[in-house]
Amino acid sequence: MPATRHWVGGEHDFFDPNAWTPAGRPRHGDTLIIGPGTPSSHNVVSVSHGPLNDLTVLLDDGPGLVGSPEIPTLSLSDATIGRNTLIENQIEPSPVLGASDTEAIRIAGAVHNKGTIAENPGALIGNTLNLTLEAGSTLINDKSGTISGTTLSHLNVSGDSGARLVNDGTISGQGTAVDIGVPVSGRGLFVMTGGPNPGSHTPIPATLEFHDSVGTNQTIALIDTTLILDAPLTFLATIDDRSVSPPSTSAQDSSILLKNEHATDLAFQNNMLTVRNGAQTLAQLLFSPGLTADDFHLSNTPGGASIAIVAPLPVAAAPVALDVLQPAPTLLAHL
């Protein structure tokens, strides 16, 4: 029978039966809860050269509004997160909106994610999930893999020299601040939207920042999102501004920020937006079809050159003609 097991504390191998209470080697269907540890004994759970199959792993930063300063850490080295495995933060009861927690996943070697790495949607304020890649390591988000953040949370992927993210799956955020600090390659998708905003029709906006290069086979889908590019000339992905089609009364326009840059003009041709500062090209941004030059508006801000993508307003539905003698093609046009 599947069991719920709690980490006993300290740094041990994930599959050590004595590292859990009740004692036992984790097996299919188990829920494994990893707490924050203590200042003298950090909780670090190590998986090396092995798979995590059909498991739920909950990283628990402790109760209260800010959780514990001791961060629960899952350390993966040449490991695989299986298709039916979920890794996310544990939600602690709070008298306000949830817990502002921090959890960590360390990556060494080549780690494949075929399952789900997520921030629990029950965390309504300020959860942070840090994925840290050691030098020369690779996080491979496979076709079935998903990595996601929730409203007002932070999803950070950082790494030392030579670390990289291969995204063949989906990385997403709803009202999330997603920060990618390593080069990105593969054939995958980033999906960024506004998050639910209780009591308001206006979503909480998202941000997606790339500090390094992004390959040609990535698609960046945006609604209610600011896309921040620290190295815009190495950003080769396709931008799909989903707030354009279909238009929505509640969707907010997205924008692109070329960090610490100053721009003087824009040119848009064949779905490519060229951003210049005088004669210097700052960026060449490829968009999915559906936009025109009039949909882009340039301004310079203290943070850099900002390009607003202005979605067209929804068109009111045309009245449906009820003349039964009207030819069918015309009826279809009205419909």
N, C-alpha and C positions, 0 to 999 in steps of 0.2 A: 504494500500500500504506500502511496506517496506520503511524504512526511514534510513538516515544516521544521527546519533546523536553524539554530542560531550559532553564529561564530563565537568560539570560546574566548577569543582575544589573542593579540600578538600576530606574528608573521609565520604562516605555515602554508603547506601545500593544500590546495583546494580539495583534493581527493583523500586527504588524511582523515580517516574516520574519527580520530580522537580530537580533531579540530572543531567538531560540531557538537552541539547538544540539542536533542539527544544524539548520542554518538552514532556514527554510521557514515559510510561512504556515500556521497550524493548519488542519487540514481534517478532514472526517468520519472518525471512528474513532481519531483521535490521542489519546495520553495525554500531558498537559502537566504537568510537575513544576516547582513554584515553590518555591525554597529560601528560607532566612531572610534572606539578604543580610548586610551588614556595618554597623558603626556609622556609617561614612561614606557608605554607599550602600545604602539600604533597598530591598528588593524590593517594588515596587508595580506591579501589572499592571492596566492600565486598559482597560475595555471601555465604549465610549460609542456609543449609538444603534445597537446591533447585536445580533445573536443569537449565542448559543453553542449550536450544534446538534451532537448526536451526538459529544460529547467527554467525556473523563475529565480533570478538573482536580484535581491532588493538591497540597495545601498542605503543604509539608515544613518543619517547624520545627527540623530538624537532629537529630543522634544524641544518645544519652545519656538519663539519667533526667529531665532538666529541659529538654532541647532548648536553643534559642538565645534570648537576650534580644531578638534582632531578629526581629520577627514577619512572616512572609510574608503579604502583603495582596493580595486581589483587589478592585479598585475598579470598581464597576458604576454606570453613569450612563445612565438611560433605556435599559436593556438587557433582554434576555429570555434566561432559561435554558431551553433547549429540553427537550422531553419525554424525549429520550434522552441527556441530559447529566447527569453525576454530578460534584458538587463535594464533596470530602471531604479529610481529613487523610491524609498519607502516614505509614505505620507504619515506624519505624526499629527495627532489632534492639536488644535490651537484655538484659543478663544477669538481670534481675529480672522485672518484670511488663509492661514496655512503656514508652513515653515519656510524660512529663507535658508535653505540648506546648501551645502557644497559636497559633491561627491567626485571621485576621481577614478579614471581608468588609465593605467599605464600600458604602453605598447612597446614591445621589443621584438626584433626579428620581423617576420611576416605574420600578420594576424588577419584572418578572414572573418568578416561578419556576414553570415548568411541569414541571421535572425533579426532581432530588434534591439536597438539601443535607444532608450527613450527617457525623456523627463516626464514623470507621472503627471497627467493633466489635473490631478487633484491638488497639485502645488500651485496655489493661486498667486503667490508673490515670490519673486526673486530667487528661484532655485538656480543653482549653477552646476553644470556638469563639465568637468575638464577632462579631455582626452589628450594625453601627453605622449608624444612619440619620441623614443630615444634616438640617438644619432644613427642614421642609416636604416632605420626601421620603416616598415610600410604597413599602413592600415588599408585593407582592401575591402571595400563595401561592395559585396557581390550583387548580382542581379536581383536576388531575393532579399537583399539586405536593406534595412531602413534605419536611419539615425534621425531622431526628431526632438524638437524642443517645443515648449508650450508658452502660453502668454506670460510676458514679463520675466521670462527665464533667460539664462545665458548658456549657450552651448559653444564651448571653446575647443578648437583643435589646434594644438601647438606642437612644435617639434624642434629638435636639435639638427645640426648639420646633416644633410643627406636624407632627412625624413621626408616622406611623401604620403599623400592620400590618393588612392586609386578608387574613384567612385564609379562603379558600374550599376549602382542601385539608385536609391532615393534618399536625399538629405533634405529635411524640411523644418519649417518653423512657423508657428502661428503667433504673431505678436512677440516673436523671440529675437534676441540679439545673437546672431550666429557669427562667430569669428573664426576664420580659417587662416592659420598662420604658416601653412606648408604648401608646396606646389600640389596642384590637383591635375590628375589625368584620368583616363578611362572614358567610358561611354555612359554617362549617368545624368541624373536630373537633380537640380536644387529647386524646391518648391517653397516659396516664401509668400505668406499671406498675413493680413491683419488678424489679430486675435480677438476673441469675444470680449466685449466691454459691457459688463452688466449695467443696465439702466440707460444705455446709449445705443443709438443706431450707428455711431461712428466707431469702427474697429480700432483697437490698439495697434499702431503701426509696428512693422518689423524692420530689422536691419540685417544686412548680410555683407560682411567685410572680407575681402580677399587681400592678404598681405603679399602674396607671391603669385606665380603664374597659374593660369587656368587654361587647360587644353581645349582644342577645337571641338571635341565631341561631347562637351558638357552643354546642357541647356539650363538656363537660369530663368525660371518662371516667377513673375513678380505681380503681386497685388498689394497695395498699401505698404510698400517696402522701399527703403533707401538702400541701394546697392553702392557700397563703398569700395573703391579700387585704389590700392596703394601703389600698384605697379601697372597702370592702365595699358601700356604698350605690350605687356605680356598676357593680357586678358584676351583670349581667343574664342571664348564660348559664345553661344547664341543666346540673346536675351529675348524672352517671350513675355511681353507685357500683357498678362491675361485680363487686366482691367479694361482693355480695349475691346475685347470680343469674348463674351457678350458684355456690353456696357451695363453698369448697375448703379442705381441711385445711392447705394450705401458704400460702394467701393471708392476708395481714395486713390488719387494719382500716385504713381511711383516716381522715383527720381534716382539719378546716378550722381555720385560725388567722386570727382577725381581728387583724391586727398592731397592737400598742400600744393595744388596746381592753380594757375591763373589762365583762363581761356578768353579768347577774343571773338571767336566765331565758330559756327557749326556749318557743316555741309552734309546733306543726306541724299544718297543716290544708291539705287539697287540694294535697298535695305541695309546699307552701311552708313553709320553716322561717323563722320570724321570731325574730331575736335582739335582746334588749333589755337596756339598762342602766337599770333603773327604768322611767320613762315614755319614755325615749329609745330609738327604734328604731335599731339599729346596722347591721342587714342583713336583707334578705329574699331567701332563697336558694331557688331553684326546683330540685326534684329530679325525676328520672324516676320513674314509679310503681314501687312495690315496698317502700317503707319506711313505718314507723310512728313515732309519737312516741317509743316505747320504744327505738328504734335510735340515738337521739342522747343524748350525755352531755356536759354542760358542765363545764369547769374553767377557772380563771384561772391563767395562767402568767406568768413574767417577760416573755415575748415577746408576750403578748396573750391574748384569750379563745380557748380551744381547744375545739372541738366534735368529739368522737370519733364516728365512724359505725361502730357495732358490727354486724358482719355476723353473721347467725344461723349456728349450727354446722350442719355437714352432717347430714342425717337418715339413719340407717342404713337400708339397703334392706330392705324388707319381704320375708319369705320367699315364694317363688313357690309357690302351691298347685298340686299335681299331679293334682287330682281332675278327670278328663276329663269328668265329668258336670256340672262347674260351668258355669253360664251364661257365655257369652263376655264380656258387659260386666263381670262381676265379675273374670274373668281379666285383662282389660285394666286394670282398676283396680289389681290387684296388680302388674302389670308396669310 
